[in-house]
């Protein structure tokens, strides 16, 4: 049985006068996904999210959330969503606790002291619950935004650049939180980010868009495994290794040589066979390291090489 579609965009288009920000975009997000929404600046990511949250109207196409058309069920479906869009705003002269209390009442959710403190603990701000937000760093405001988004226990969490302004430790904490929400709480997470390494570490599925149009969509593992990768190989005799490779089926694969290290671009499935071939021909291989990354793949797709 196919998993339930939580987000379904079909032919989604948004035009601003002569600019087409989103162009015939299609994507599906299933229950339990951590879905990476990737694309360079100006690709149409924030515009897409704003349409999904009913902040701006599409020029064309359809948006279904939880299987229901957004335009006919706006209030019902938006109650099931928590979101951070760009920089979260707060009452700067009120405390973190008071901000969440007010925002919780506006959303109509559970605003008990226990619930608010649970959310602050979850994002690492429990010790600062009584501090005014004006004293918070940008990263702390991002965390408070996460607490706000989670306050009414949403089924779908939409995060637009949630790690902006965070230090490496803060980024790790957000990453761990997203994984916790997905694995332990069964939440569906839609994550827009420029930090590709973060998406590679936590996303189950992803889409790359460019100029408002889908380039590729699928699981992170499938998309990365389906491509040729760069692999560095350390050998004891590089001259002989090069000679052997140039007389093999992999003769076109050598990209560069640095002393006794060779860098080859080849299909991941062939790395074992290459290693065996070199060893059988008396070449000692001390290291063989694939270096394929989501960042490489992202650049390949958005710069047009992979089309």
N, C-alpha and C positions, 0 to 999 in steps of 0.2 A: 504493500500500500504506500502510495506516495505521501511524503511528509506534507504537513499543512503549510500553505503559503501564508506568511505573515505580511510580506510586502510583495506586491505585483505591479510593476510599472510596464505599460505597453504603449509604445509610440509616443512617449512623453516628450513634449516640445514646449519651449518657452522662447519667445522672441521679444526683444526690446528694440523697437523701431527697426533699424537696419542690422542689429546684432542678433544672431541666433545663439543663445547661451546654451540651450539643451536641444538636441536635434534627434527626434525619433528614438529616444532611449528606452531600452527594454531591459528589465532585470527582475529576478525572483529571489526572495530571501525566505528561507524555510525556518520553521520553529526550531529553536536551539542553535541556529547558526551564530557564529561570530563572523560577520560579513565585512570584509575589507573593501572600502569604496575609495579607489585610488585614481589619481590623475594630476597632471601638472597644474600650476596656477592658471586660472581662466578656463579650466576644462568644463566647468558647469556643476561642480560638486555642491557648493553651497546653495546655488539656485535650485538644484534638485531637492535638497533637504528642505528648503523653504516651501517648495510646492507640496512635499509630503506632509508638512506640518500645517498646511493650509494658510501659510503666511502670505503667499502670492498665488495667483491663479495661473494654471497652465494655459498656453495658447492652443495646445491640442494634446490628444492622447488621454489615457486613463490611469488613475491611481486607485488601487484596491489595497486596503489595510485590513488584516484579519478576515480576508475573503469578502469584504464589503466595499462598495464604491465610496470613496472619501467624500465626494460632493453631496451624497445623500445621507451620510451617517457621520457627519463631522464630529459632533459632540460625543457620540458613543465611542468612536474609535480613538479619538485624541485622549480620552480618559485612561486608555490603556498604554499610553506612551509617555516616557520620560526623555527629555532632550536637553542637550547643551548645543546651542548654535552660536558659533564664534565666542565672543567674550561675555560671560554671564554678568548681569548687573544686580547690584544689591543696594540696600539702604546703608550707606557707609558709616553713618553715625549710630547705627544700631549694632547690637552684638550678633555674632554668628547664630546663636540660639534664637534670638528674637526674629532675625531674618527668616529662618526656616519656619518658625511658628506662623508668621504672617503669610508667607508664601504657601504654607500647607493649608491654611484656612481658605486662601483664594482658590486652591485646586480642589477643595472639598474633601480632602483625604484625612487620614488619621494623623492628628497633630498632638498626640499625647507627648508628655515630656520623655517617656521611655523611648518612643519611636524616634523622636528628634535626636536624642543622645545616641541611639543605636546607629543612626546614619552618620553622625559626627565621628563616632568611634570607627566606623567602617572606612572613612576617608582620612583618618589620622588627625582629626581636629578636636577630639573630645576635650583635650586639656585647654583648648582656646575657646571653649563654648561661650565664655562670658567676655571675650575680647571684642572690641568694636572692629567692624570689617575694615575701617579706614587704616587700621594698623597692619592689615594682612598684606603679604607679598602677592604678586601676580599669581604665582603658583598656588598659594593658599586659597585665593579666590577661585581658581580652577577647581580645587578640591571641594570647596563649598558648593560650587555649581553642580558637581557630581552628587553631593548629598541632596541638593534640591531636586535633581532629576530623579532620584531614587525614593524620595520621601513618600510617594503615594503607591509604592510597590508596583511599578509598571511591568507589563509583560514584554514590551519592546522598548529598548533603550537606544536612542539615536545620539551619537557623540560626534560632533564636528570639531576636529583638532583638539581632543581633550588633554593632550600633554603639552600644549603650547605654554611656554614659560616655566616648565618644570625642569629641575636638575635631574641627572641620571637616576638618583635614588627615587625621586618623585615619579619619574616615568616608569620605573620598575613597579612601584606601588600601584599605579593606575593599571598597568598591564596585569598584575596579580589580581586586582579587583575585577577587571573584566573577565578573567578566567574563572574567578570564584562565582561571579554572577551567572556565567554560562553553565559551568559544570555543577555547582552546588545548588543554585537557585533556579536553574532551568530557564533563564532569561534569554531572549534573542537580542543580539547586539549588532547594531549597524554603525560601523566605525569608519569615519572619514579621516584620513591622516596623510601627511606628507612624510612621516617618519616610517619609511618602508620596512626597516628592520623590525619595528614594533609589530607591524601588520603580519610580517612573515612568522613571527614567534607565536602569535595568538589567533590569527584568523583561520577558520575552517574553509571558508569559500571567499572569493573575491571577484571584483570586476575592475578593469582598468578602462577609464573613459578618456577621450581626448577630443577637444572641440565639441563637447556635448554629445558625443557619439560613442557607443560601445566599441571597444577594441577587442577585448577578450573577457570571458567569464568562465569560472569553474572553480574547482578546489585548488588551493595553493599548491598542494603536493603534485596534482596532475599537471598543472601549468608549468611548474618548475622541472618536473621529471621528463616532460615531453620535449624539452629543448636541449640542444647541444650545450655543453658546459665547458668552462675552462678548468683544466686540471694541471697542477704542477707536479712534476716527477723528479725526484732527486736520485741520481745514479752515480756509480763509481767511475764510469767511462762514457762521458757524454759524446765524444767523437764516434765511438762504435755504436752507441744507442741511436744517434741521429742516422748513421748509415743503415742500420737495421730498419728503422721506421720508414726511411725513404724508399726502402725496397719492400714495403709491406702495403697492405690495404689502407693504412693510415698515413700514407706519404703526404697527403695534403693537409694534415692536421697540425703540424708544428707551427706555432705562432712566434715563439722566441726562445732564445737560449741565454741563460745567465750562469756562466761557469758550468758546473755539473747539474744545474737545474734546467729542465725543459718545461715549457708551457705549451700545452696542446688544447685545441678546441675540438671536442668530439662528443659523440653520444655517450651518455652516462653508462648505458648498458655494455659498452665495449671496454670499459676501464679494466675489468678483470682479465679479459682476453689479452689486452695489451701488456699488462703486468706479467702474465704467464709467458707470453711471447719473448719478452726481454729476459726474464729469468732463465728460460730454456736455452737462450743463446748466450748464457754466461754473463749477463749484465746484472749486477747487484742493485736492486731497487730499495733504497733506504726510506723513501717516503713517496706516497701518492695521495695528493690532497685535492678533491674537487672543490672549486671555488664559486660555483653557481650561486647567485643570490637573487632575491626578489628585486633588488635595486637594479642589477644588470638587466633583468627581464623588463622591468618598468621602462628603463631608458630605451631598450631595444624597440619596444612597442610604440612608445610615444614619439620616438624620433623617426618612426616609419620603417625601420629595417625589417621588422617582423611582419609587415603587411604583405 
